[in-house]
Amino acid sequence: MRKYIVFFVLNLFILSLEADNFLHSKVDERFELTSIVFRLIDADEYVNNDLETYAKDIDVYFTPYKNHPLIKYTKDILRDRDEIGYDAVASSTTLLVIEKGNVKLNPKADISKYVSVDYRWKEETLKQYVKLLNDFYKKTKFREFFKSHAELYSIAENRFDELLKEIDINWFEDFFGKSFGSPKVYLSLCNGRSNYALWDSYLKDAPDEYGIVIGAFLTDEDKTPFFPNKRSITTTIIHEFGHRFTNPLMEKYADQMVDGAQKIYPYVKEQLKAVAYGNANVMLGEGFNNLFVNMYYKEHPAGFEKYTIAEHERFGFVWMNRAVNFAENFYINREVYPTINEFMPQLVDFFNFTASNIKSLMKEYKMKAPQVINVFPALDSEVDSDIKEIRVEFSHRMWGSMGVYPLNDSIFISPISQGDHWSKDMKMIVFPVSLEKNTKYGLKLPKGAYLSEDTYPMLEDFEVRFKTKE
């Protein structure tokens, strides 16, 4: 009997360890505080009304405090002068503690190390910011605002934790050959659509601590946060966790690839800036991190792998499909390359070869973009007003989305019926119309609304114009 009791207790212990293995999210008071401050100075990346009720609560409660010295200091000095924003807000928040109603710098934080890594912050401005932040926190009675939304935060955490359960943390250890650790997962309701990796906490006694910040921005009919797009959210989680492992690799190998990155960057500069990646070095780190995300999905097929690759190429990492194909050699030779660390020299040489052929790569990328190859009525033609439809044919099978915009110099043609306008082969869209005589008509097909089957968009908007006879 004693043997069975011991066995039962041991099983309970193992189950307890497995339960503790689940990642858990937390809406943290510090991150809501700093995000709200940057919302109050109208920082674009923190001004969002996706969580409509919560955003309204913030504005009603804190607008009377917009004349507080913290707001002017944050806007004039931190934002306008020192360009503090995006991840610089989130990473500096990890240096804070809130104790006994006071906001202060964590006494264990290595501030000199932190400001040496993030050039945007200076030690004196950081300390002044925290001093004003503390005064703002107390005068606004921020704690009361935060506690009043406890139920909302709890709903968001519980829903997000269901997604966290699906992340295979063992993959990170097997792939990178490094312990996954115990990352903190912060869920921020005022973080907008941005997400950040906090891969170094800068705590003197815990230099390996890390975490991620994920923005919550979608609501259900009850106006509470939910996460319907599993592909997008899980990809984001894997991406942000990946920075803990990717960043050290970039520190080791970036010097060998910097020339190649400088060759590629001018060709994809505008695409990258649209997703807030502002230079060649950032492109390099984010590109490799995205490659590893795609390798995760190679080992965890979910049915959307090609769309994730296409999305990364749309962001500006136009070599992604080639890189994923090349990475197949890692799996074929896994006995030679136990982890990606051993394979990195091969990836470095692959990247530099790709950079030396950037012109041909860009031609290859542009060929993936669908083009309009046929239009009826013919562009700028004169046609009988009795025709009943406009037909637009594409070079690729299409995703099935659509959209139309008006043109300034003609009458807008809006389709007279809703529903599926696509042909069976998904290469032609048909717009039913009702036309008047002697009229100039026009419409624009916006490039972002027309994607190929593999989700590559048109490179340019396409305009349709014609005139009807008298």
C-alpha positions as CSV (number, residue, x, y, z in Angstrom):
1,M,0.0,0.0,0.0
2,R,2.8,2.4,0.9
3,K,4.4,1.8,-2.6
4,Y,1.1,2.9,-4.3
5,I,0.9,6.0,-2.0
6,V,4.5,7.0,-2.9
7,F,3.8,6.4,-6.6
8,F,0.6,8.5,-6.4
9,V,2.3,11.3,-4.7
10,L,5.2,11.2,-7.2
11,N,2.7,11.4,-10.1
12,L,1.0,14.4,-8.5
13,F,4.5,16.0,-8.2
14,I,5.2,15.4,-11.9
15,L,1.8,16.7,-12.9
16,S,2.5,19.8,-10.8
17,L,5.8,20.4,-12.6
18,E,4.0,20.0,-15.9
19,A,1.3,22.4,-14.9
20,D,4.0,24.9,-13.8
21,N,5.6,24.6,-17.2
22,F,2.8,26.6,-18.7
23,L,3.5,30.2,-19.5
24,H,1.3,32.8,-17.8
25,S,0.7,36.4,-18.8
26,K,0.2,39.4,-16.6
27,V,-1.2,42.9,-17.1
28,D,1.5,44.8,-15.1
29,E,0.8,48.1,-13.5
30,R,4.2,49.5,-14.6
31,F,3.5,48.9,-18.3
32,E,0.0,50.3,-18.2
33,L,1.4,53.4,-16.4
34,T,4.2,54.2,-18.9
35,S,2.0,53.3,-21.9
36,I,-0.7,55.6,-20.7
37,V,1.8,58.4,-20.3
38,F,3.0,58.0,-23.9
39,R,-0.6,57.9,-25.0
40,L,-1.2,61.3,-23.3
41,I,1.6,62.9,-25.3
42,D,0.0,61.5,-28.5
43,A,2.8,59.1,-29.4
44,D,1.4,57.4,-32.5
45,E,2.4,53.9,-31.4
46,Y,0.6,54.3,-28.1
47,V,-2.5,56.1,-29.3
48,N,-5.0,53.5,-30.3
49,N,-8.7,53.1,-29.6
50,D,-9.0,49.4,-30.5
51,L,-10.1,48.6,-26.9
52,E,-12.7,51.3,-27.1
53,T,-14.1,51.2,-23.6
54,Y,-10.7,51.0,-22.0
55,A,-9.3,53.9,-24.2
56,K,-12.3,56.0,-23.2
57,D,-11.7,55.2,-19.5
58,I,-8.1,56.3,-19.9
59,D,-9.0,59.6,-21.6
60,V,-11.7,60.5,-19.2
61,Y,-9.6,59.7,-16.1
62,F,-6.2,61.1,-17.1
63,T,-7.0,64.1,-19.5
64,P,-7.3,66.5,-16.5
65,Y,-3.7,65.6,-15.7
66,K,-2.2,66.5,-19.1
67,N,-0.8,69.6,-17.7
68,H,1.4,67.7,-15.2
69,P,5.1,68.4,-15.6
70,L,5.7,64.8,-16.6
71,I,3.7,65.2,-19.8
72,K,5.6,68.2,-21.0
73,Y,9.0,66.6,-20.1
74,T,8.1,63.3,-21.8
75,K,6.9,65.1,-25.0
76,D,9.6,67.9,-25.2
77,I,12.6,66.1,-24.0
78,L,12.1,62.3,-24.2
79,R,10.0,62.2,-27.4
80,D,10.9,65.2,-29.5
81,R,14.6,65.6,-28.5
82,D,15.7,62.1,-27.6
83,E,13.4,60.1,-29.8
84,I,12.1,57.9,-27.0
85,G,9.3,55.6,-28.2
86,Y,8.4,52.1,-29.2
87,D,10.7,49.5,-27.4
88,A,12.6,52.2,-25.5
89,V,9.4,52.8,-23.4
90,A,8.9,49.1,-22.7
91,S,12.5,48.2,-22.0
92,S,12.9,51.1,-19.5
93,T,9.7,50.0,-17.7
94,T,11.5,46.8,-16.6
95,L,13.8,49.0,-14.6
96,L,11.0,50.3,-12.4
97,V,9.5,49.0,-9.2
98,I,6.3,50.2,-7.5
99,E,6.6,49.9,-3.7
100,K,4.5,51.4,-1.0
101,G,2.8,53.7,-3.4
102,N,6.0,55.0,-5.0
103,V,7.5,54.5,-8.4
104,K,11.3,54.3,-8.4
105,L,14.2,52.7,-10.2
106,N,15.0,49.2,-9.1
107,P,18.0,49.4,-6.8
108,K,19.3,46.2,-8.4
109,A,19.2,47.7,-11.9
110,D,22.5,48.4,-13.7
111,I,21.5,51.8,-15.1
112,S,24.9,52.6,-16.6
113,K,24.8,49.3,-18.6
114,Y,21.3,50.0,-19.7
115,V,22.0,53.5,-21.1
116,S,25.2,52.3,-22.8
117,V,23.1,49.8,-24.8
118,D,20.1,52.0,-25.7
119,Y,21.6,55.3,-26.9
120,R,18.2,57.0,-26.7
121,W,18.3,57.1,-22.9
122,K,20.7,59.1,-20.8
123,E,21.1,58.4,-17.1
124,E,20.1,61.9,-16.0
125,T,17.0,62.0,-18.2
126,L,15.9,58.5,-17.1
127,K,16.2,59.6,-13.4
128,Q,14.3,62.8,-14.0
129,Y,11.6,60.8,-15.9
130,V,11.2,58.4,-13.0
131,K,11.0,61.2,-10.5
132,L,8.2,62.9,-12.4
133,L,6.6,59.5,-13.1
134,N,6.4,58.9,-9.4
135,D,4.7,62.3,-8.8
136,F,2.3,61.7,-11.6
137,Y,1.5,58.2,-10.2
138,K,0.6,59.6,-6.7
139,K,-1.3,62.7,-7.8
140,T,-3.4,60.8,-10.3
141,K,-4.0,58.0,-7.8
142,F,-3.0,55.6,-10.6
143,R,-3.3,52.6,-8.3
144,E,-7.1,53.2,-8.0
145,F,-7.5,53.4,-11.8
146,F,-5.5,50.2,-12.2
147,K,-7.5,48.3,-9.5
148,S,-10.8,49.4,-11.0
149,H,-10.0,47.4,-14.2
150,A,-8.9,44.2,-12.5
151,E,-11.7,42.2,-14.0
152,L,-10.9,43.4,-17.5
153,Y,-7.2,42.5,-17.0
154,S,-8.1,39.1,-15.6
155,I,-10.2,38.3,-18.7
156,A,-7.4,39.3,-21.0
157,E,-4.9,37.2,-19.1
158,N,-7.0,34.1,-19.0
159,R,-7.7,34.2,-22.8
160,F,-4.1,34.9,-23.7
161,D,-2.9,32.0,-21.5
162,E,-4.8,29.6,-23.6
163,L,-2.6,30.6,-26.5
164,L,0.5,30.4,-24.4
165,K,-0.2,26.7,-23.7
166,E,0.3,25.9,-27.3
167,I,3.9,27.2,-27.5
168,D,6.5,24.4,-27.5
169,I,9.1,25.7,-25.2
170,N,11.2,22.6,-25.6
171,W,11.7,23.5,-29.2
172,F,13.7,26.6,-28.2
173,E,16.1,24.5,-26.1
174,D,16.5,21.8,-28.8
175,F,16.9,24.3,-31.6
176,F,19.2,26.8,-29.9
177,G,20.9,24.6,-27.4
178,K,20.1,27.0,-24.5
179,S,17.7,26.8,-21.6
180,F,14.4,28.5,-22.2
181,G,14.4,29.9,-18.7
182,S,11.3,31.4,-17.0
183,P,10.4,34.5,-19.1
184,K,7.9,37.0,-18.0
185,V,5.0,37.6,-20.3
186,Y,3.4,41.0,-20.0
187,L,0.1,41.7,-21.7
188,S,-0.4,45.4,-22.2
189,L,-3.9,46.8,-23.0
190,C,-2.4,50.3,-23.8
191,N,0.5,49.0,-25.9
192,G,-1.4,49.2,-29.2
193,R,-0.4,46.8,-32.0
194,S,3.3,46.7,-31.1
195,N,5.2,43.9,-29.3
196,Y,8.6,43.9,-27.8
197,A,11.2,41.5,-26.5
198,L,12.7,42.3,-23.1
199,W,15.7,40.1,-23.5
200,D,17.9,41.6,-20.8
201,S,16.5,42.9,-17.5
202,Y,19.7,44.7,-16.6
203,L,19.4,43.4,-13.0
204,K,22.8,42.9,-11.4
205,D,21.9,39.7,-9.7
206,A,19.8,38.2,-12.6
207,P,21.4,39.1,-15.9
208,D,19.7,36.2,-17.8
209,E,16.1,37.2,-17.0
210,Y,14.0,38.2,-20.0
211,G,10.4,38.7,-21.0
212,I,8.1,39.9,-23.7
213,V,5.4,42.6,-24.0
214,I,2.4,41.8,-26.2
215,G,-0.2,44.4,-27.1
216,A,-3.9,43.5,-26.8
217,F,-6.1,45.3,-29.3
218,L,-9.1,43.3,-30.4
219,T,-12.4,43.0,-28.5
220,D,-15.4,40.8,-28.7
221,E,-19.1,42.0,-28.6
222,D,-18.7,42.6,-24.8
223,K,-15.8,45.0,-25.5
224,T,-13.4,42.8,-23.7
225,P,-10.0,41.6,-25.2
226,F,-9.8,38.5,-27.2
227,F,-7.3,36.9,-29.6
228,P,-9.1,35.4,-32.6
229,N,-6.2,35.3,-35.1
230,K,-4.2,32.3,-33.7
231,R,-1.6,32.4,-36.5
232,S,-0.8,36.1,-36.0
233,I,-0.6,35.9,-32.2
234,T,1.3,32.7,-31.8
235,T,3.8,33.9,-34.5
236,T,4.3,37.1,-32.6
237,I,4.9,35.2,-29.3
238,I,7.4,32.9,-30.9
239,H,9.1,35.8,-32.6
240,E,9.5,37.8,-29.4
241,F,10.7,34.8,-27.3
242,G,13.1,34.1,-30.1
243,H,15.0,37.4,-29.6
244,R,16.5,36.0,-26.4
245,F,18.3,33.4,-28.5
246,T,18.8,35.3,-31.8
247,N,20.3,38.5,-30.3
248,P,23.4,36.7,-29.0
249,L,23.9,35.1,-32.4
250,M,23.7,38.5,-34.1
251,E,26.2,39.9,-31.7
252,K,28.6,37.1,-32.7
253,Y,28.1,37.1,-36.4
254,A,26.8,40.6,-37.4
255,D,30.2,41.9,-38.3
256,Q,30.5,39.2,-40.9
257,M,27.2,40.2,-42.5
258,V,27.0,44.0,-42.1
259,D,28.3,44.7,-45.6
260,G,25.7,42.4,-47.0
261,A,23.0,44.1,-45.0
262,Q,24.0,47.5,-46.3
263,K,23.7,46.1,-49.9
264,I,20.2,44.8,-49.3
265,Y,18.7,47.6,-47.2
266,P,18.3,50.3,-49.9
267,Y,16.1,47.9,-51.9
268,V,13.7,47.2,-49.1
269,K,14.0,50.4,-47.0
270,E,10.4,51.6,-47.5
271,Q,8.9,48.2,-46.7
272,L,10.9,47.9,-43.5
273,K,10.1,51.4,-42.3
274,A,6.4,50.7,-42.7
275,V,6.8,48.1,-39.9
276,A,9.2,50.3,-37.8
277,Y,12.5,48.7,-38.8
278,G,14.7,51.7,-39.4
279,N,18.2,50.5,-40.4
280,A,20.2,47.7,-41.9
281,N,21.3,46.3,-38.5
282,V,17.7,46.1,-37.3
283,M,16.8,44.4,-40.6
284,L,19.6,41.8,-40.0
285,G,18.5,40.9,-36.5
286,E,14.8,40.9,-37.3
287,G,15.3,38.9,-40.5
288,F,17.1,36.1,-38.8
289,N,14.7,36.0,-36.0
290,N,11.8,35.7,-38.5
291,L,13.8,32.9,-40.3
292,F,13.9,31.0,-37.0
293,V,10.1,31.5,-36.5
294,N,9.6,29.9,-39.9
295,M,11.9,27.0,-38.8
296,Y,9.7,26.5,-35.8
297,Y,6.7,26.1,-38.0
298,K,8.6,23.7,-40.2
299,E,8.8,21.4,-37.2
300,H,5.2,22.4,-36.1
301,P,3.2,22.4,-39.3
302,A,0.0,24.4,-38.9
303,G,-1.1,24.8,-42.4
304,F,-0.2,28.5,-42.8
305,E,3.6,28.3,-43.2
306,K,3.8,29.7,-46.8
307,Y,1.6,32.7,-45.7
308,T,4.0,33.5,-42.8
309,I,6.9,33.4,-45.2
310,A,5.1,35.6,-47.7
311,E,4.2,38.0,-44.9
312,H,7.8,38.3,-43.9
313,E,8.8,39.0,-47.5
314,R,6.1,41.7,-47.7
315,F,7.7,43.3,-44.6
316,G,11.0,43.6,-46.5
317,F,12.8,40.4,-45.8
318,V,12.6,39.5,-49.4
319,W,15.1,36.6,-49.1
320,M,12.9,34.7,-46.6
321,N,11.7,32.0,-49.0
322,R,15.2,31.3,-50.2
323,A,16.5,31.2,-46.6
324,V,13.8,28.7,-45.5
325,N,14.7,26.5,-48.4
326,F,18.4,26.8,-47.6
327,A,17.7,25.9,-43.9
328,E,16.5,22.5,-45.1
329,N,20.2,21.6,-45.1
330,F,20.2,22.1,-41.3
331,Y,17.7,19.3,-40.9
332,I,19.3,17.0,-43.5
333,N,22.6,17.3,-41.6
334,R,21.3,17.5,-38.1
335,E,23.9,15.0,-36.8
336,V,26.6,17.5,-38.0
337,Y,24.7,20.5,-36.7
338,P,23.1,19.6,-33.4
339,T,21.8,23.1,-32.9
340,I,21.5,26.2,-35.1
341,N,24.7,27.6,-33.5
342,E,26.8,25.1,-35.4
343,F,24.9,25.9,-38.6
344,M,25.2,29.7,-38.3
345,P,28.5,30.0,-40.4
346,Q,26.5,28.4,-43.3
347,L,23.7,30.9,-42.8
348,V,26.2,33.8,-42.8
349,D,27.6,32.7,-46.1
350,F,24.1,32.2,-47.5
351,F,23.1,35.7,-46.5
352,N,26.2,37.3,-48.0
353,F,25.7,35.3,-51.3
354,T,22.1,36.5,-51.4
355,A,23.2,40.1,-50.8
356,S,25.7,39.9,-53.7
357,N,22.7,38.9,-55.9
358,I,20.2,41.4,-54.6
359,K,19.2,42.7,-58.0
360,S,18.2,39.3,-59.3
361,L,16.5,38.6,-55.9
362,M,14.4,41.7,-56.3
363,K,13.3,40.6,-59.8
364,E,12.3,37.3,-58.3
365,Y,10.3,39.0,-55.6
366,K,8.5,41.3,-58.0
367,M,7.5,38.3,-60.1
368,K,5.5,37.0,-57.1
369,A,3.3,40.2,-57.1
370,P,0.1,39.8,-59.1
371,Q,-0.5,42.2,-62.0
372,V,-3.6,43.2,-63.9
373,I,-3.3,41.7,-67.4
374,N,-6.7,42.4,-68.8
375,V,-9.6,44.8,-68.2
376,F,-13.0,45.2,-69.8
377,P,-14.0,47.9,-70.8
378,A,-10.5,48.6,-72.2
379,L,-8.8,51.4,-70.3
380,D,-9.7,54.9,-71.5
381,S,-12.1,53.5,-74.1
382,E,-15.6,54.5,-75.0
383,V,-18.2,51.9,-74.4
384,D,-22.0,51.4,-74.7
385,S,-23.8,52.2,-71.4
386,D,-25.7,48.9,-71.7
387,I,-22.8,46.8,-70.5
388,K,-23.5,45.1,-67.2
389,E,-20.1,44.4,-65.7
390,I,-16.5,45.3,-65.4
391,R,-14.0,42.5,-65.6
392,V,-10.5,42.6,-64.3
393,E,-8.1,39.7,-64.9
394,F,-4.9,39.0,-62.9
395,S,-1.7,37.2,-63.7
396,H,-1.9,35.0,-60.5
397,R,-4.5,33.0,-58.7
398,M,-5.8,35.4,-56.1
399,W,-6.5,35.3,-52.4
400,G,-10.1,36.5,-52.7
401,S,-10.1,39.8,-51.0
402,M,-11.2,43.0,-52.7
403,G,-11.7,46.7,-52.4
404,V,-12.5,49.7,-54.6
405,Y,-11.8,53.5,-54.1
406,P,-13.1,56.5,-56.1
407,L,-11.0,58.6,-58.5
408,N,-11.1,62.4,-58.3
409,D,-11.7,63.0,-62.1
410,S,-14.6,60.6,-62.7
411,I,-17.8,59.1,-61.4
412,F,-17.1,56.3,-58.9
413,I,-18.4,53.0,-60.0
414,S,-19.6,51.0,-57.0
415,P,-20.6,47.4,-57.6
416,I,-24.4,47.1,-57.4
417,S,-24.4,43.8,-55.6
418,Q,-22.4,42.3,-52.7
419,G,-21.1,38.7,-52.6
420,D,-18.5,36.7,-54.3
421,H,-17.3,38.5,-57.4
422,W,-14.4,36.1,-58.1
423,S,-14.2,33.5,-60.9
424,K,-13.8,29.9,-60.1
425,D,-10.1,29.9,-61.0
426,M,-9.6,33.0,-58.8
427,K,-7.9,34.9,-61.6
428,M,-10.8,37.3,-62.5
429,I,-12.9,39.7,-60.5
430,V,-16.3,40.8,-61.9
431,F,-18.1,44.0,-60.8
432,P,-21.8,44.2,-61.7
433,V,-22.6,47.8,-62.6
434,S,-25.4,50.0,-63.9
435,L,-24.1,52.8,-66.1
436,E,-25.5,56.1,-67.5
437,K,-24.9,57.5,-71.0
438,N,-22.2,60.0,-71.8
439,T,-20.4,59.7,-68.4
440,K,-16.8,59.3,-67.3
441,Y,-16.4,56.4,-64.9
442,G,-13.4,55.3,-62.8
443,L,-12.3,53.3,-59.8
444,K,-9.1,52.4,-58.1
445,L,-8.1,48.9,-57.0
446,P,-5.8,49.5,-54.0
447,K,-2.7,47.3,-54.0
448,G,-3.1,46.2,-50.4
449,A,-6.6,44.7,-51.2
450,Y,-5.5,42.5,-54.0
451,L,-3.2,39.6,-52.9
452,S,-2.1,36.6,-54.7
453,E,-3.0,33.1,-53.5
454,D,0.3,33.2,-51.6
455,T,-0.6,36.6,-50.1
456,Y,1.8,38.8,-52.1
457,P,0.1,42.2,-52.9
458,M,0.1,44.1,-56.2
459,L,3.1,46.5,-56.3
460,E,1.0,49.5,-57.3
461,D,-2.6,50.6,-57.2
462,F,-4.5,50.0,-60.4
463,E,-6.8,52.6,-61.9
464,V,-9.7,51.8,-64.2
465,R,-11.2,54.6,-66.4
466,F,-13.6,54.6,-69.4
467,K,-16.4,56.7,-70.9
468,T,-19.9,55.7,-72.0
469,K,-21.3,56.8,-75.4
470,E,-24.1,59.3,-75.7
